[in-house]
């Protein structure tokens, strides 16, 4: 599939809002059902300036997003990573493209040494994607969140570089 990666913009909020209410997308996050479109717009408008927000675009439509939040102070060598793809665009290389662009920024522009993320233990495709990029499971947070009527565990995954 042909797609482009670019910086996510506040003006993209309608596509982001539509993506975030998709059942599979929401299932992989801490988002609640029925999130308002206005809340999505407000979050994008108030995002910290040093966060790196990327968008995967197909035909002018945002169908995936990734976020890198650089650490501060004594954690300035770290970054927190998230990535999500619209339900209709899974398994088409979009998550791989977003992660590659995000890690290029972390490695070659910010010189981050430790990247971290959390992922539900039953999200096998996401775990495989992160492992493909060198992330390893460091621990398991039991009953981390309540999702769809049951508690779910979360893996803490990290990728270390040059340490």
C-alpha positions in Angstrom: 0.0 0.0 0.0 1.2 3.5 -0.8 1.3 5.9 2.1 3.3 8.9 3.2 4.6 9.7 6.7 4.5 13.4 7.8 4.0 15.4 10.9 0.6 15.2 12.4 -1.2 18.6 12.5 -4.0 19.9 14.6 -6.1 20.2 11.4 -5.9 16.4 11.2 -8.2 16.0 14.2 -11.3 14.8 12.3 -9.3 11.9 10.9 -7.7 11.1 14.3 -11.1 11.3 16.0 -12.6 8.9 13.5 -9.6 6.5 13.9 -9.7 6.5 17.7 -13.3 5.3 17.8 -12.6 2.2 15.7 -13.2 -0.9 17.9 -9.8 -2.5 17.3 -7.9 0.8 17.6 -9.6 1.6 20.9 -9.1 -2.0 22.2 -5.3 -1.4 22.1 -5.4 1.8 24.1 -6.7 3.3 27.3 -9.3 5.3 25.5 -12.9 4.9 26.5 -15.8 4.3 24.0 -17.6 7.4 22.8 -14.7 9.8 23.1 -15.9 13.2 21.8 -14.4 14.7 18.7 -14.0 17.9 20.6 -11.8 16.1 23.2 -9.5 14.8 20.4 -9.2 18.3 19.0 -8.3 19.7 22.4 -5.7 17.1 23.0 -4.0 17.8 19.7 -4.1 21.5 20.4 -2.6 21.2 23.8 0.2 18.6 23.0 3.6 19.6 24.3 5.8 21.3 21.7 8.6 18.8 22.1 6.4 15.7 21.4 6.9 14.2 18.0 3.6 13.3 16.4 3.7 11.5 13.1 0.8 10.7 10.7 0.5 8.0 8.0 -1.6 9.3 5.2 -3.4 7.5 2.4 -5.2 9.5 -0.2 -5.1 12.6 2.0 -6.6 10.8 5.0 -4.7 10.1 8.2 -4.9 6.3 8.8 -2.2 5.9 11.4 -0.3 7.9 14.0 2.7 7.5 16.2 4.0 9.6 19.1 7.4 10.0 20.7 7.5 11.8 24.0 11.2 12.7 24.8 12.1 12.4 28.5 13.1 15.3 30.7 15.8 16.1 33.2 17.6 12.9 34.3 15.5 10.9 31.9 16.5 13.0 28.9 18.0 10.0 27.3 14.6 8.2 27.1 11.4 8.5 25.1 7.9 7.0 25.4 6.5 5.6 22.2 2.9 4.9 21.0 1.6 3.8 17.7 -1.8 3.0 16.3 -3.4 2.2 12.9 -7.0 2.6 11.7 -8.9 -0.7 11.8 -9.3 -0.8 8.0 -5.5 -0.5 7.4 -4.0 -3.2 9.5 -1.3 -5.5 8.1 -0.4 -3.1 5.2 3.0 -1.9 6.5 1.7 1.3 8.0 2.7 0.5 11.6 6.1 -0.6 10.3 6.5 2.7 8.4 5.5 4.8 11.4 7.8 2.9 13.8 10.7 3.2 11.4 10.2 7.0 11.0 9.8 7.4 14.8 12.9 5.4 15.6 14.9 7.3 13.0 14.0 10.5 14.7 14.8 9.1 18.2 18.2 7.6 17.1 19.5 10.1 14.5 18.0 13.4 15.6 17.5 13.2 19.4 20.1 10.5 20.2 17.8 8.8 22.6 19.2 5.7 24.2 16.1 4.1 25.8 12.7 3.9 24.2 9.7 2.6 26.2 6.2 1.6 25.6 3.3 -0.4 27.1 1.2 -2.9 25.3 -1.6 -5.3 26.3 -0.2 -8.8 26.7 -2.9 -10.1 24.3 -2.0 -7.7 21.5 0.1 -10.2 19.7 0.4 -8.2 16.4 1.6 -5.1 18.2 4.1 -7.1 20.3 5.5 -8.6 17.1 5.9 -5.2 15.5 7.7 -3.8 18.5 10.0 -6.9 18.7 10.8 -6.5 15.0 12.3 -3.1 16.0 14.4 -4.5 18.9 12.0 -3.9 21.8 12.1 -6.5 24.5 9.7 -7.3 27.3 11.0 -6.0 30.6 8.1 -6.7 32.8 4.4 -7.4 33.2 2.0 -5.1 35.0 -0.8 -7.3 36.3 -4.4 -6.0 36.1 -3.1 -2.8 34.6 -6.4 -1.6 33.2 -10.0 -2.5 32.9 -11.1 -3.2 29.3 -14.4 -4.5 28.0 -15.5 -6.1 31.2 -12.2 -7.6 32.4 -8.8 -6.6 33.8 -6.0 -6.8 31.3 -2.2 -7.1 31.9 0.3 -4.9 30.1 3.9 -5.5 29.1 6.5 -2.9 29.6 8.8 -3.1 26.6 11.9 -1.2 25.9 14.7 -0.8 23.3 18.1 0.1 24.5 20.7 1.6 22.1 24.4 2.2 22.7 24.3 1.6 26.5 
